[in-house]
């Protein structure tokens, strides 16, 4: 599939396109648990497939699991059937630890199941299928500790760069393996870079994200850069990565973002995944979605989405309300 054409078709379509980051919702439909999905590629794929049939998303996305790569490096992970997996402890505490850190091979730990899920999803879903990886700074923060890496960025930047080089080397190989599954693109989740100043973000995140993107992005494979921690000041450095699309969290106002983005770069966002999708009422979901759609009407490169991964146990009726608001909006332009 030509993903440049896919982007252009979205921009030229009179109707607003939609692509929430939402996979855990499929678990209830297929009667499986979170642990099932994140440890078994076939179950993971089944979630993606059932949602691709139920909802008219422009593309199907795999589970956003920000513990996956850190676990491959050796971090302990806490699993639960009610919450997404989380890294429980960092494993690096000094420059010597970073120097001795082994870069894992793609396929170690649960990365094997993630690739299996994508291969299966690609074989049975007719719309674009997008894989996902964590960003290099966010991964490094899990390996070193977020407070510790933020401090080290100021006091020992050479240590942080050494770790980022190792993290990026692995992520490039993982991204290439995802591309080899036949997936049509990749979402890089780099939320921790939103904690950095724009200059720091460029130095400790975007510089390395560019390396990942340049290694895989082409006409048949697009990269979406997700940063739910980003502010308006981070947009120039996010654009500098060369990603064909940017995905923003709900802390930022999309109508303020859109004038800063080139017309040929897609902008995804940003209905609040927790306060609106999961904890809101049906009316609140419809109102928030409708307001976002109305406020972004002038921009053709906007794609309606969630601000981040829609949490497990989100009411189905709220997701239905999200799509109903989109349908009501698009009916006005038929």
ROSE-880838 format. One record per residue (C-alpha): residue in three letters; x negated, y, z negated. Coordinates in pm, 1 decimal. Example, Ala and Ser with C-alpha at 12.3 -4.5 7.8 and 13.67 -1.06 7.14 Angstrom:
2
PT	residuo	c1	c2	c3
PT	ALA	-1230.0	-450.0	-780.0 $
PT	SER	-1367.0	-106.0	-714.0 $
//
This chain:
334
PT	residuo	c1	c2	c3
PT	UNK	0.0	0.0	0.0 $
PT	UNK	-124.0	347.7	86.9 $
PT	UNK	-101.4	531.1	-245.6 $
PT	UNK	-177.6	868.2	-89.4 $
PT	UNK	137.2	820.4	116.8 $
PT	UNK	322.4	712.1	-198.4 $
PT	UNK	220.4	1037.8	-367.6 $
PT	UNK	321.0	1240.4	-62.4 $
PT	UNK	657.4	1061.8	-37.9 $
PT	UNK	730.2	1152.0	-401.9 $
PT	UNK	642.8	1514.9	-334.0 $
PT	UNK	858.6	1529.0	-20.4 $
PT	UNK	1157.2	1344.4	-171.0 $
PT	UNK	1449.3	1573.0	-250.5 $
PT	UNK	1532.1	1354.3	-549.4 $
PT	UNK	1317.8	1368.4	-862.6 $
PT	UNK	1116.2	1051.5	-917.4 $
PT	UNK	1072.2	880.7	-1252.5 $
PT	UNK	807.9	660.9	-1413.8 $
PT	UNK	817.0	626.9	-1791.8 $
PT	UNK	536.9	438.4	-1966.6 $
PT	UNK	761.2	169.0	-2099.3 $
PT	UNK	690.4	-202.8	-2121.2 $
PT	UNK	769.3	-310.9	-2476.4 $
PT	UNK	1140.6	-256.4	-2407.3 $
PT	UNK	1134.9	-569.6	-2192.7 $
PT	UNK	1057.5	-788.1	-2494.3 $
PT	UNK	1412.9	-773.3	-2624.3 $
PT	UNK	1547.3	-865.4	-2282.7 $
PT	UNK	1328.7	-1176.8	-2252.9 $
PT	UNK	1348.9	-1256.1	-2626.2 $
PT	UNK	976.7	-1238.8	-2697.4 $
PT	UNK	762.8	-1060.6	-2959.3 $
PT	UNK	495.0	-792.3	-2934.9 $
PT	UNK	230.0	-1049.0	-3025.3 $
PT	UNK	358.4	-1276.9	-2748.7 $
PT	UNK	321.4	-1002.8	-2488.9 $
PT	UNK	-23.9	-879.3	-2586.6 $
PT	UNK	-176.0	-1226.0	-2613.2 $
PT	UNK	-11.2	-1402.5	-2318.5 $
PT	UNK	-45.3	-1260.5	-1969.2 $
PT	UNK	260.8	-1444.6	-1837.1 $
PT	UNK	485.7	-1296.1	-2106.2 $
PT	UNK	330.7	-953.1	-2053.3 $
PT	UNK	405.2	-983.0	-1682.9 $
PT	UNK	760.7	-1098.9	-1751.4 $
PT	UNK	821.1	-775.1	-1946.1 $
PT	UNK	694.0	-568.1	-1655.4 $
PT	UNK	900.4	-765.9	-1405.5 $
PT	UNK	1231.1	-753.1	-1594.3 $
PT	UNK	1204.7	-376.9	-1640.0 $
PT	UNK	1114.3	-326.8	-1273.6 $
PT	UNK	1445.6	-491.7	-1183.1 $
PT	UNK	1653.1	-312.0	-1446.9 $
PT	UNK	1535.4	46.2	-1393.2 $
PT	UNK	1456.7	246.4	-1075.1 $
PT	UNK	1105.4	350.8	-1176.2 $
PT	UNK	878.0	467.5	-895.7 $
PT	UNK	612.1	222.6	-1018.6 $
PT	UNK	573.2	-47.3	-1280.8 $
PT	UNK	319.7	-0.4	-1559.4 $
PT	UNK	149.4	-255.5	-1780.1 $
PT	UNK	146.2	-232.8	-2159.1 $
PT	UNK	-57.0	54.1	-2303.2 $
PT	UNK	-272.5	-135.5	-2553.0 $
PT	UNK	-547.2	90.6	-2688.4 $
PT	UNK	-696.6	-187.5	-2901.1 $
PT	UNK	-780.0	-415.2	-2609.8 $
PT	UNK	-1122.8	-289.8	-2506.7 $
PT	UNK	-1236.7	-217.0	-2862.9 $
PT	UNK	-1156.0	-576.9	-2953.8 $
PT	UNK	-1369.2	-696.3	-2661.8 $
PT	UNK	-1660.2	-500.9	-2813.3 $
PT	UNK	-1600.1	-669.0	-3150.0 $
PT	UNK	-1362.0	-445.2	-3344.3 $
PT	UNK	-1110.8	-618.9	-3573.4 $
PT	UNK	-750.7	-573.4	-3463.1 $
PT	UNK	-430.5	-593.9	-3666.8 $
PT	UNK	-141.9	-767.5	-3490.0 $
PT	UNK	225.3	-731.1	-3578.6 $
PT	UNK	560.2	-822.9	-3430.6 $
PT	UNK	700.6	-480.9	-3519.5 $
PT	UNK	413.5	-245.2	-3430.2 $
PT	UNK	161.6	-213.0	-3148.0 $
PT	UNK	-182.9	-361.6	-3222.2 $
PT	UNK	-431.7	-131.2	-3391.3 $
PT	UNK	-806.2	-132.0	-3455.3 $
PT	UNK	-850.2	-169.0	-3831.8 $
PT	UNK	-1220.0	-78.0	-3866.1 $
PT	UNK	-1504.9	66.6	-3665.0 $
PT	UNK	-1813.7	-147.6	-3608.7 $
PT	UNK	-2084.1	116.3	-3550.0 $
PT	UNK	-2242.7	330.6	-3819.1 $
PT	UNK	-2579.5	443.8	-3688.1 $
PT	UNK	-2792.5	501.5	-3380.7 $
PT	UNK	-2947.2	158.4	-3430.1 $
PT	UNK	-2599.1	2.6	-3420.9 $
PT	UNK	-2527.8	180.1	-3093.4 $
PT	UNK	-2861.7	74.3	-2946.2 $
PT	UNK	-2794.8	-290.2	-3028.9 $
PT	UNK	-2431.1	-285.8	-2915.8 $
PT	UNK	-2365.4	-553.7	-2655.7 $
PT	UNK	-2150.3	-459.8	-2357.0 $
PT	UNK	-1892.4	-737.8	-2322.4 $
PT	UNK	-1805.4	-907.1	-1996.7 $
PT	UNK	-1469.3	-843.2	-1837.7 $
PT	UNK	-1251.9	-1141.3	-1921.8 $
PT	UNK	-1363.9	-1168.1	-2281.4 $
PT	UNK	-1098.9	-1170.1	-2556.7 $
PT	UNK	-758.0	-1046.7	-2440.3 $
PT	UNK	-887.4	-865.9	-2129.6 $
PT	UNK	-842.8	-1200.9	-1952.7 $
PT	UNK	-470.7	-1201.0	-2032.9 $
PT	UNK	-431.9	-840.9	-1924.7 $
PT	UNK	-574.4	-924.7	-1582.0 $
PT	UNK	-356.5	-1234.0	-1561.3 $
PT	UNK	-49.8	-1019.5	-1629.1 $
PT	UNK	-136.0	-783.1	-1345.7 $
PT	UNK	-203.4	-1060.3	-1093.2 $
PT	UNK	133.0	-1216.0	-1171.9 $
PT	UNK	318.3	-882.8	-1168.8 $
PT	UNK	169.3	-784.0	-833.4 $
PT	UNK	284.3	-1113.2	-684.2 $
PT	UNK	650.3	-1066.1	-777.6 $
PT	UNK	714.8	-689.2	-788.6 $
PT	UNK	768.9	-497.7	-466.7 $
PT	UNK	704.2	-146.8	-601.4 $
PT	UNK	353.9	-25.6	-698.3 $
PT	UNK	208.0	-191.5	-1008.2 $
PT	UNK	-29.7	9.7	-1226.1 $
PT	UNK	-278.1	-131.4	-1474.2 $
PT	UNK	-417.7	54.0	-1771.3 $
PT	UNK	-738.6	108.2	-1964.0 $
PT	UNK	-843.7	327.7	-2252.2 $
PT	UNK	-1064.2	627.8	-2180.0 $
PT	UNK	-1434.9	631.1	-2270.5 $
PT	UNK	-1419.5	885.8	-2554.3 $
PT	UNK	-1110.8	724.0	-2707.8 $
PT	UNK	-1280.1	383.8	-2691.9 $
PT	UNK	-1600.8	520.4	-2843.1 $
PT	UNK	-1399.5	675.1	-3125.5 $
PT	UNK	-1254.8	336.7	-3211.9 $
PT	UNK	-1599.6	177.7	-3209.7 $
PT	UNK	-1769.5	452.6	-3414.8 $
PT	UNK	-1476.7	600.6	-3609.6 $
PT	UNK	-1296.3	916.4	-3499.4 $
PT	UNK	-1415.9	1142.2	-3780.5 $
PT	UNK	-1766.5	1007.8	-3740.3 $
PT	UNK	-1781.2	1055.6	-3363.5 $
PT	UNK	-1640.9	1407.1	-3384.5 $
PT	UNK	-1914.9	1492.0	-3634.2 $
PT	UNK	-2182.4	1317.2	-3429.1 $
PT	UNK	-2078.8	1513.0	-3119.5 $
PT	UNK	-2202.7	1821.9	-3304.2 $
PT	UNK	-2497.8	1679.5	-3495.6 $
PT	UNK	-2622.7	1384.3	-3288.2 $
PT	UNK	-2484.6	1426.8	-2935.8 $
PT	UNK	-2751.5	1194.4	-2792.0 $
PT	UNK	-2605.1	907.4	-2997.5 $
PT	UNK	-2255.8	981.1	-2868.0 $
PT	UNK	-2379.4	989.7	-2509.1 $
PT	UNK	-2557.9	658.1	-2556.3 $
PT	UNK	-2234.7	502.3	-2679.8 $
PT	UNK	-2032.1	664.8	-2401.4 $
PT	UNK	-2268.9	522.6	-2141.6 $
PT	UNK	-2210.2	171.2	-2274.3 $
PT	UNK	-1833.8	221.6	-2304.0 $
PT	UNK	-1815.8	361.2	-1951.7 $
PT	UNK	-2021.8	78.4	-1803.7 $
PT	UNK	-1767.4	-168.5	-1939.7 $
PT	UNK	-1466.6	40.1	-1836.0 $
PT	UNK	-1593.9	71.7	-1478.8 $
PT	UNK	-1618.5	-305.3	-1452.9 $
PT	UNK	-1274.2	-347.4	-1610.9 $
PT	UNK	-1123.8	-92.8	-1370.3 $
PT	UNK	-1278.2	-277.5	-1074.3 $
PT	UNK	-1137.2	-606.3	-1202.4 $
PT	UNK	-793.7	-446.5	-1228.7 $
PT	UNK	-823.5	-327.2	-870.1 $
PT	UNK	-919.2	-680.0	-762.2 $
PT	UNK	-589.7	-816.0	-902.3 $
PT	UNK	-411.4	-631.2	-621.7 $
PT	UNK	-277.0	-359.2	-851.4 $
PT	UNK	-205.3	-27.7	-681.5 $
PT	UNK	-351.9	198.1	-943.7 $
PT	UNK	-464.9	259.5	-1295.2 $
PT	UNK	-363.9	475.0	-1587.9 $
PT	UNK	-657.5	588.4	-1803.7 $
PT	UNK	-541.2	675.6	-2155.7 $
PT	UNK	-780.5	929.6	-2307.7 $
PT	UNK	-582.0	1087.4	-2594.8 $
PT	UNK	-879.3	1144.1	-2827.8 $
PT	UNK	-1033.5	1393.5	-2586.0 $
PT	UNK	-751.5	1631.0	-2678.3 $
PT	UNK	-931.9	1679.3	-3010.8 $
PT	UNK	-1229.8	1830.9	-2830.5 $
PT	UNK	-1285.1	2185.6	-2711.2 $
PT	UNK	-1269.1	2223.2	-2330.9 $
PT	UNK	-1649.9	2231.4	-2304.4 $
PT	UNK	-1682.8	1926.8	-2529.9 $
PT	UNK	-1406.4	1751.2	-2336.2 $
PT	UNK	-1601.8	1802.8	-2017.0 $
PT	UNK	-1925.5	1680.6	-2174.5 $
PT	UNK	-1798.3	1382.8	-2374.6 $
PT	UNK	-1494.1	1272.8	-2173.4 $
PT	UNK	-1440.6	1410.1	-1823.2 $
PT	UNK	-1803.1	1351.3	-1718.4 $
PT	UNK	-1754.8	979.8	-1788.6 $
PT	UNK	-1394.4	956.8	-1665.1 $
PT	UNK	-1519.1	1090.1	-1330.0 $
PT	UNK	-1755.6	793.2	-1305.8 $
PT	UNK	-1470.3	546.6	-1358.1 $
PT	UNK	-1245.8	720.2	-1108.0 $
PT	UNK	-1513.6	750.6	-840.6 $
PT	UNK	-1578.3	377.9	-873.4 $
PT	UNK	-1223.7	268.5	-789.9 $
PT	UNK	-999.2	542.2	-651.1 $
PT	UNK	-926.7	542.7	-278.0 $
PT	UNK	-627.6	556.4	-43.9 $
PT	UNK	-497.1	220.6	-171.4 $
PT	UNK	-568.8	268.9	-542.8 $
PT	UNK	-484.1	581.4	-742.8 $
PT	UNK	-579.2	686.0	-1095.4 $
PT	UNK	-351.2	867.1	-1339.2 $
PT	UNK	-529.2	1039.4	-1628.4 $
PT	UNK	-318.2	1040.3	-1945.1 $
PT	UNK	-396.3	1272.6	-2234.0 $
PT	UNK	-115.5	1311.9	-2486.8 $
PT	UNK	-342.1	1534.1	-2696.9 $
PT	UNK	-414.1	1785.5	-2422.2 $
PT	UNK	-345.4	2156.7	-2444.7 $
PT	UNK	-330.9	2405.6	-2159.6 $
PT	UNK	-702.2	2477.8	-2202.7 $
PT	UNK	-787.9	2115.1	-2114.8 $
PT	UNK	-628.2	2122.7	-1769.3 $
PT	UNK	-934.0	2243.3	-1572.2 $
PT	UNK	-1157.7	1969.8	-1710.9 $
PT	UNK	-887.1	1706.3	-1658.7 $
PT	UNK	-855.8	1817.0	-1295.9 $
PT	UNK	-1232.2	1797.0	-1255.3 $
PT	UNK	-1215.5	1418.4	-1296.5 $
PT	UNK	-1060.8	1385.4	-951.3 $
PT	UNK	-760.1	1187.2	-1071.4 $
PT	UNK	-473.0	1191.1	-822.9 $
PT	UNK	-225.2	1244.8	-1107.8 $
PT	UNK	-218.9	1377.1	-1464.2 $
PT	UNK	9.7	1251.4	-1741.7 $
PT	UNK	82.2	1476.8	-2040.4 $
PT	UNK	219.6	1420.6	-2389.5 $
PT	UNK	508.0	1606.6	-2545.2 $
PT	UNK	293.5	1858.5	-2736.8 $
PT	UNK	259.8	2066.4	-2421.0 $
PT	UNK	526.0	2244.5	-2214.5 $
PT	UNK	536.4	2095.1	-1864.8 $
PT	UNK	672.6	2415.7	-1700.7 $
PT	UNK	361.0	2590.4	-1835.0 $
PT	UNK	135.5	2315.0	-1699.7 $
PT	UNK	274.7	2291.3	-1347.5 $
PT	UNK	158.7	2632.1	-1216.2 $
PT	UNK	-198.4	2530.8	-1306.7 $
PT	UNK	-193.1	2209.3	-1101.2 $
PT	UNK	-258.8	2179.0	-724.5 $
PT	UNK	53.9	2091.1	-528.8 $
PT	UNK	-87.8	1757.2	-411.9 $
PT	UNK	-162.0	1631.4	-765.8 $
PT	UNK	128.9	1459.9	-942.3 $
PT	UNK	221.2	1569.7	-1293.7 $
PT	UNK	392.7	1315.7	-1521.0 $
PT	UNK	565.8	1382.6	-1853.9 $
PT	UNK	683.5	1427.7	-2113.9 $
PT	UNK	1000.1	1335.0	-2311.0 $
PT	UNK	901.1	1270.8	-2674.0 $
PT	UNK	862.4	891.8	-2710.0 $
PT	UNK	924.7	880.8	-3086.6 $
PT	UNK	1150.3	1169.0	-3190.5 $
PT	UNK	1366.0	1153.7	-2877.1 $
PT	UNK	1338.3	810.7	-2712.3 $
PT	UNK	1321.5	599.9	-3028.8 $
PT	UNK	1477.8	809.6	-3304.0 $
PT	UNK	1705.8	1043.0	-3111.7 $
PT	UNK	2074.3	999.9	-3036.1 $
PT	UNK	2204.0	928.5	-2687.0 $
PT	UNK	2314.5	1291.6	-2662.7 $
PT	UNK	1971.7	1416.5	-2772.4 $
PT	UNK	1799.3	1199.6	-2511.0 $
PT	UNK	2026.1	1325.9	-2235.2 $
PT	UNK	1989.2	1687.6	-2343.9 $
PT	UNK	1609.6	1671.8	-2369.5 $
PT	UNK	1577.5	1496.2	-2034.3 $
PT	UNK	1819.6	1731.9	-1860.4 $
PT	UNK	1641.8	2036.9	-2001.4 $
PT	UNK	1304.4	1909.8	-1878.6 $
PT	UNK	1444.4	1838.6	-1532.8 $
PT	UNK	1611.1	2178.7	-1504.8 $
PT	UNK	1298.7	2362.2	-1619.2 $
PT	UNK	1079.1	2186.1	-1362.1 $
PT	UNK	1307.4	2222.5	-1059.6 $
PT	UNK	1072.1	2455.5	-863.6 $
PT	UNK	785.2	2204.3	-859.5 $
PT	UNK	793.7	1914.3	-613.9 $
PT	UNK	494.1	1733.8	-764.8 $
PT	UNK	659.5	1665.8	-1101.7 $
PT	UNK	755.8	1308.9	-1197.5 $
PT	UNK	983.7	1253.2	-1496.9 $
PT	UNK	823.4	1034.8	-1763.6 $
PT	UNK	783.3	973.6	-2133.4 $
PT	UNK	517.2	1170.5	-2319.8 $
PT	UNK	335.6	848.3	-2404.4 $
PT	UNK	413.5	477.1	-2438.1 $
PT	UNK	777.1	429.9	-2542.9 $
PT	UNK	756.4	244.8	-2878.3 $
PT	UNK	883.1	-108.0	-2943.7 $
PT	UNK	1240.3	-130.9	-3073.3 $
PT	UNK	1352.5	180.5	-2887.1 $
PT	UNK	1732.4	158.3	-2839.9 $
PT	UNK	1822.4	45.3	-2489.8 $
PT	UNK	2111.0	292.4	-2483.7 $
PT	UNK	1860.4	577.4	-2524.3 $
PT	UNK	1658.7	457.9	-2225.8 $
PT	UNK	1982.2	425.0	-2029.5 $
PT	UNK	2068.7	784.1	-2126.0 $
PT	UNK	1728.8	900.3	-1997.1 $
PT	UNK	1799.4	744.9	-1657.1 $
PT	UNK	2159.8	869.7	-1657.1 $
PT	UNK	2036.9	1227.0	-1706.8 $
PT	UNK	1806.3	1183.1	-1407.8 $
PT	UNK	2086.7	1038.6	-1196.2 $
PT	UNK	2316.1	1329.4	-1287.4 $
PT	UNK	2041.7	1577.2	-1195.9 $
PT	UNK	1964.5	1411.3	-862.2 $
PT	UNK	2333.7	1393.9	-766.0 $
PT	UNK	2334.2	1769.2	-743.3 $
PT	UNK	2086.5	1756.8	-454.0 $
PT	UNK	2255.2	1490.8	-240.5 $
//
